[in-house]
């Protein structure tokens, strides 16, 4: 059976992060390499009640096939929350329920990308998006992500010199860097998008996890016809259900529904019903407040430990929310070299390399704080600081 | 925002069947147009117990992210069932859990099909597969499906004259036709596949629903290195969970896992755990026996009514299982014309048209019996027979 695979998969390598996570399985290693929500905060009892409730009241119905768009009351709940909490005009008809927002990325690749089509990505950027789009063999163009958002000169020049169909970004507490676009950066990026025939994919899974400062304007508000907004319950309720959503203008929505049907008919329906019942019977804001308080205490512990144990040549990017901190080593050092030394010292992280499309052997790395105990954060950062000192001298 | 969509979606039309189903929503219409399992047979209480059990014992864990391959004990259960019940050599490592077998089709399209690559389909064929593959813009070649299986001369000639990568078929109780490949047809098809550099996608969602005759050999047994076997819990437990699987040789499995990760990270994990718990605590064979007894009584009612009410110029294909019967009108008639008349008489079905890639205005149609009451089957078939008589004269 020779040579039958499509061009798109022949060169794809196994996930770098999967390999990293395998190394970190040693129980003596304190791992900041993960990207998971803290399972201790999952509302197990409430979800069990919600599950019993839907099976008692509508058991036969919730076990049947359903429609490709998703459960309408859940779509209405999502739309209403955007309207009431953020003043973003969203209607239920604009919301498509997806199997996690990872699937939204796959569906967007499917409906937009022919081989060689140009897609603009943040550098560094979210690995899941790079993987999802790669399947459709686009030509990736990158724009540097600075502390205040996208590099505007860079973006303008990339837009001018290409016919990009899509610009992908995570404006709030980005993965991997934890940084957010500033208010003025958002407005200038929006203006550049307006001037071009391009959609902005606004991936926003961490929006609810802000620990400091004020909420910033959404691209969906700034450029409603050119923004495609992605969200998810994975970080606020539980990821196991794989329930996310994409909000898109009508002309895009129509294509997305067709692609969704061809991909998996519809998103797990009983999970949509359980989540909706949970949302009816519980106060989501109260639950999110608990998560924020917990993650923020982990974050403070990590920031304090970094301040205490990391050499002063190492910097940490400002981050007001999410689950990650982004570390930059002195320019001549490589994160991969530090990784090997760190594993010897029983601490793990994700070297920045897989998040870059163009750059190699980078000096940046990602630290997760959401699912590591506070005591372990201190010990782990101390170990990592020691490894840094060794490699710097 | 002009001209940004990929070539693959520009020409795709809204699902014909969705439109048909909308017409059938009139409560006075008796609809044989569906393709759903009978919801009255879903094991609601048992699934509720399974759900409580996994949330009580491992709540935090079952709500977390999981791996792309699927829950290993569930994969082992599936493999073991193939080994013990059907003598098919399958190991857990060969099983990938997918979001319904529809997703398995999408993933196979993703890993195999570049634009213009040739895929051989049964004519008539399963619409979900046509839709899933269409996204990857292949060149479809068709082989006629006869009462005893694939037309062998046709298949040989299509294989000789093309470099097809994939042959897709539903050897047991096919959707739409209900027919099965005979034992000798399977062996001859397998031999032709062996002689060519092509994979056979053996889509087998109805295998467990046999009402007559003996089980027939699987392509996975005949040509283990060239068969890719698909299965699902949608017809035996419940479709809402979207849990299916694909069994593939190692070299294919490796690519499928990468494509799966890029598509949605992993299949809904709590659903995998609930289904596995259900399988541990209950006797699946006993449950399937109930479904078979129920569906077979519906089928007998439909066959008896057809015998009584359809004009003798109309024929019904032999079918030993599944959920459908396939009707052929006299050659000069069109199923779409009958459809319009039938709707006036308050009975609906699916005209054969969407199941054909090459033929148009066909004289065949599909009747579903799994989710229509027996009394309604009789009345509906009587109405349909009356419509046939009108159109024939």
Interface residues (C-beta under 8 A of the other chain):
Chain A: X1 X2 X3 X4 X5 X6 X7 X8 X9 X12 X14 X15 X36 X37 X39 X40 X42 X44 X45 X47 X48 X51 X52 X55 X56 X59 X60 X61 X62 X63 X64 X65 X66 X98 X99 X100 X102 X103 X106 X110 X111 X112 X113 X114 X115 X117 X128 X131 X132 X134 X135 X136 X165 X197 X198 X199 X225 X226 X234 X238 X239 X240 X241 X242 X249 X251 X255 X258 X259 X261 X262 X263 X264 X265 X266 X267 X268 X269 X270 X271
Chain B: X1 X2 X3 X4 X5 X6 X7 X8 X9 X12 X14 X15 X36 X37 X39 X40 X42 X44 X45 X47 X48 X51 X52 X55 X56 X59 X60 X61 X62 X63 X64 X65 X66 X98 X99 X100 X102 X103 X106 X110 X111 X112 X113 X114 X115 X117 X128 X131 X132 X134 X135 X136 X165 X197 X198 X199 X225 X226 X234 X238 X239 X240 X241 X242 X249 X251 X255 X258 X259 X261 X262 X263 X264 X265 X266 X267 X268 X269 X270 X271
